[in-house]
Amino acid sequence: MMNKERLLVIGPIAPQAQDINHICRPLQFLEHHYQIHAIDPLTEITETAHHQYYPCWQQYLTREAKNFAAFIGFSFGGIILQQNLPTLAAINKPILLFSTPSYVNKALSEKLLAVIDCCKHQHLLQALQALYKPVFSPNPIPKELLNTQVMNEKEACRRLIWGLTQVLMTDSRDLLLHTRLNYTHLIGAQSDLVNKENVIKAPTMSLLEIPHAGMRVLQDNPEYCQPIIWEALGHEIA
């Protein structure tokens, strides 16, 4: 049996930890070569202050990076990796970002604040609709997401408030411009949330705009994305 290398995948903000499974589903094409270790980024936020959050990830990556062949971040997961670029530069392993803002511009801020406002009033369904509509645009929201039963609505609202507030507080531009590290970033050409208005082209970044794709680029255009991912992970494309 082949001993597979491990990929660390850090997911986006989601109402429940198990939603990471939906995010990782499009990565199944990698499972013949890799073991995917997926982390929900909000699992252990209860005791973490906002200013301590990224340093906690720095400690984790410094300790665990040797156990992974590459690092993948979806949206907020990508922000976590961006905030730890100096640590990752010392490790020098492949990094893939998906739909990760460099900073929060006005348009993104307005959308995130609308979701937070719904959550503060415990209107979870409205919050999810406000979040998912621009995430999946120009495509409709998958019915399975809206039909998924949320076991603890109060906890889901707390997760969304905490995570989106962390995004609003984060600006990665200085790290992106001054950290010398080659990595690949995929954004959707039709994305309403993360696009060239809030993603900067860092000197050593390969920034690729995926056609016919919104924010969920790998779900929207897998045929275009998969060869890029293989190449970024160091595999030759036939």
C-alpha positions in Angstrom: 0.0 0.0 0.0 1.4 3.4 -1.0 2.4 5.7 1.9 0.6 8.9 1.0 1.9 12.3 1.7 -0.4 14.6 3.7 -2.0 17.8 2.7 -3.1 20.4 5.3 -6.4 22.0 4.2 -7.7 24.9 6.2 -11.4 25.6 5.5 -13.4 28.8 5.3 -15.8 30.3 7.9 -18.8 28.0 8.2 -21.7 27.7 10.6 -20.7 24.2 11.7 -17.4 22.3 11.9 -18.6 19.4 9.8 -19.2 21.8 6.8 -15.5 21.3 6.1 -16.5 18.1 4.4 -18.5 19.9 1.8 -15.5 22.2 1.1 -13.1 19.3 0.7 -15.3 17.2 -1.6 -13.9 18.8 -4.8 -10.4 17.8 -3.6 -11.2 14.1 -3.9 -9.3 13.8 -7.2 -6.1 14.2 -5.1 -6.8 11.3 -2.8 -5.0 8.7 -4.9 -1.7 10.5 -4.1 -2.5 12.4 -0.9 -4.1 12.0 2.5 -6.1 15.1 3.1 -6.1 16.5 6.7 -8.8 19.1 6.8 -9.2 21.6 9.7 -12.2 23.7 10.5 -10.6 27.1 11.5 -13.2 27.9 14.1 -13.2 24.7 16.2 -11.2 26.1 19.1 -12.1 29.8 19.3 -13.9 29.9 22.6 -10.8 30.9 24.6 -8.9 32.7 21.9 -8.8 36.5 21.7 -8.8 38.0 18.2 -5.2 39.3 18.6 -4.0 35.8 19.7 -5.6 33.9 16.9 -2.9 34.1 14.2 0.0 33.5 16.7 -1.8 30.3 17.7 -1.7 29.2 14.1 2.0 30.2 13.9 2.7 27.8 16.8 0.7 25.0 15.2 2.4 25.5 11.8 5.9 25.7 13.3 5.3 22.5 15.2 3.4 20.5 12.5 4.6 21.7 9.1 7.1 18.9 8.8 4.2 16.4 8.7 2.7 17.9 5.5 3.7 18.0 1.9 1.7 21.2 1.1 -0.8 23.7 2.5 -4.2 24.6 1.1 -6.3 27.5 2.3 -9.9 28.2 1.3 -10.9 31.9 1.9 -10.4 32.4 5.7 -8.1 29.4 5.7 -6.1 31.2 3.1 -6.0 34.3 5.3 -4.5 32.2 8.0 -1.8 31.0 5.7 -1.2 34.6 4.5 -0.8 35.8 8.0 1.9 33.0 8.5 3.8 33.5 5.3 7.1 34.2 7.1 6.8 30.9 9.0 5.8 29.1 5.7 8.7 30.7 3.9 11.2 29.0 6.2 9.5 25.7 5.4 9.3 26.2 1.7 6.6 23.8 0.7 3.8 24.3 -1.9 1.0 26.6 -0.9 -2.4 27.0 -2.7 -4.9 29.7 -1.9 -8.5 29.8 -3.0 -10.5 33.0 -3.1 -8.5 34.7 -0.3 -8.8 38.5 0.2 -5.6 40.4 0.8 -7.6 42.9 2.7 -11.3 43.9 3.2 -12.4 46.6 0.8 -15.7 48.5 1.1 -17.8 46.1 -0.9 -16.6 43.0 1.0 -17.0 44.8 4.3 -20.6 45.7 3.6 -21.5 42.1 2.8 -19.8 40.7 5.9 -21.3 43.3 8.2 -24.8 42.4 6.9 -24.2 38.7 7.8 -22.9 39.7 11.3 -25.9 41.9 11.9 -28.3 39.0 11.1 -26.3 36.8 13.5 -26.4 39.3 16.3 -30.2 39.1 16.0 -30.1 35.3 15.9 -31.5 35.2 12.4 -29.3 32.4 11.2 -31.2 31.5 8.0 -31.1 35.1 6.8 -27.4 35.2 7.7 -26.7 32.1 5.7 -28.6 33.4 2.7 -26.7 36.7 2.9 -23.4 34.9 3.1 -24.0 32.1 0.6 -25.7 34.2 -2.1 -22.4 36.1 -3.0 -20.3 33.1 -2.2 -22.0 31.0 -4.9 -22.8 33.7 -7.3 -23.4 33.6 -10.3 -24.7 30.2 -9.4 -27.6 29.4 -7.1 -27.0 28.4 -3.5 -26.9 24.6 -3.3 -30.1 23.3 -1.8 -28.2 20.9 0.4 -26.6 23.7 2.3 -29.8 25.6 3.1 -31.5 22.3 3.9 -28.8 21.1 6.3 -30.0 21.0 9.8 -27.9 23.2 12.1 -27.6 21.5 15.4 -26.9 24.6 17.5 -28.1 27.8 15.9 -26.7 30.0 18.7 -23.3 28.4 18.3 -23.5 28.8 14.5 -24.2 32.5 14.9 -21.3 32.9 17.4 -19.0 31.2 14.9 -20.0 33.4 12.1 -19.7 36.6 14.1 -16.3 35.7 15.5 -14.9 34.5 12.2 -16.2 37.4 10.0 -15.0 39.9 12.6 -11.5 38.4 12.4 -11.6 38.8 8.6 -12.7 42.5 9.0 -9.7 43.1 11.3 -7.1 41.5 9.0 -5.0 43.2 6.4 -2.3 40.9 4.8 -0.9 43.3 2.2 2.3 44.1 4.0 3.1 40.4 4.5 2.2 39.6 0.9 4.4 42.3 -0.5 7.5 41.7 1.7 7.6 37.9 2.0 9.6 36.1 -0.7 7.7 32.9 -1.2 6.4 31.2 -4.3 2.7 30.2 -4.1 -0.4 29.9 -6.2 -3.7 31.8 -5.7 -6.9 31.0 -7.6 -9.7 33.5 -7.7 -13.0 33.4 -9.7 -13.4 35.7 -12.7 -17.1 36.2 -11.7 -16.7 36.3 -7.9 -18.7 39.0 -6.1 -16.7 38.6 -2.9 -13.0 38.0 -3.6 -11.6 39.5 -6.8 -9.0 41.8 -8.1 -10.6 44.7 -6.1 -9.4 43.1 -2.9 -6.6 40.8 -3.9 -3.1 42.2 -4.7 -0.6 40.6 -6.9 2.4 39.9 -4.7 5.9 39.7 -6.4 6.3 35.9 -6.0 2.6 34.9 -6.3 1.1 33.2 -9.2 -2.4 34.8 -9.3 -4.8 33.0 -11.6 -8.3 34.2 -12.5 -10.4 31.2 -13.2 -13.0 31.7 -16.0 -16.6 30.8 -15.5 -16.2 30.6 -11.8 -17.4 32.5 -8.8 -15.8 32.3 -5.3 -15.9 28.5 -5.2 -13.6 28.2 -8.1 -12.8 24.5 -7.8 -16.5 23.6 -7.7 -17.4 25.9 -10.5 -14.6 24.9 -13.0 -12.9 21.7 -11.9 -11.6 20.9 -15.3 -9.7 24.2 -15.5 -8.5 24.1 -11.9 -7.3 20.5 -11.5 -4.2 20.7 -13.8 -3.2 23.9 -12.0 -3.4 22.3 -8.7 -1.4 19.2 -9.8 1.3 21.5 -11.2 1.4 23.7 -8.0 1.9 20.5 -6.0 4.9 19.6 -8.1 3.3 17.0 -10.4 4.1 17.0 -14.2 1.0 17.4 -16.4 0.9 15.0 -19.3 
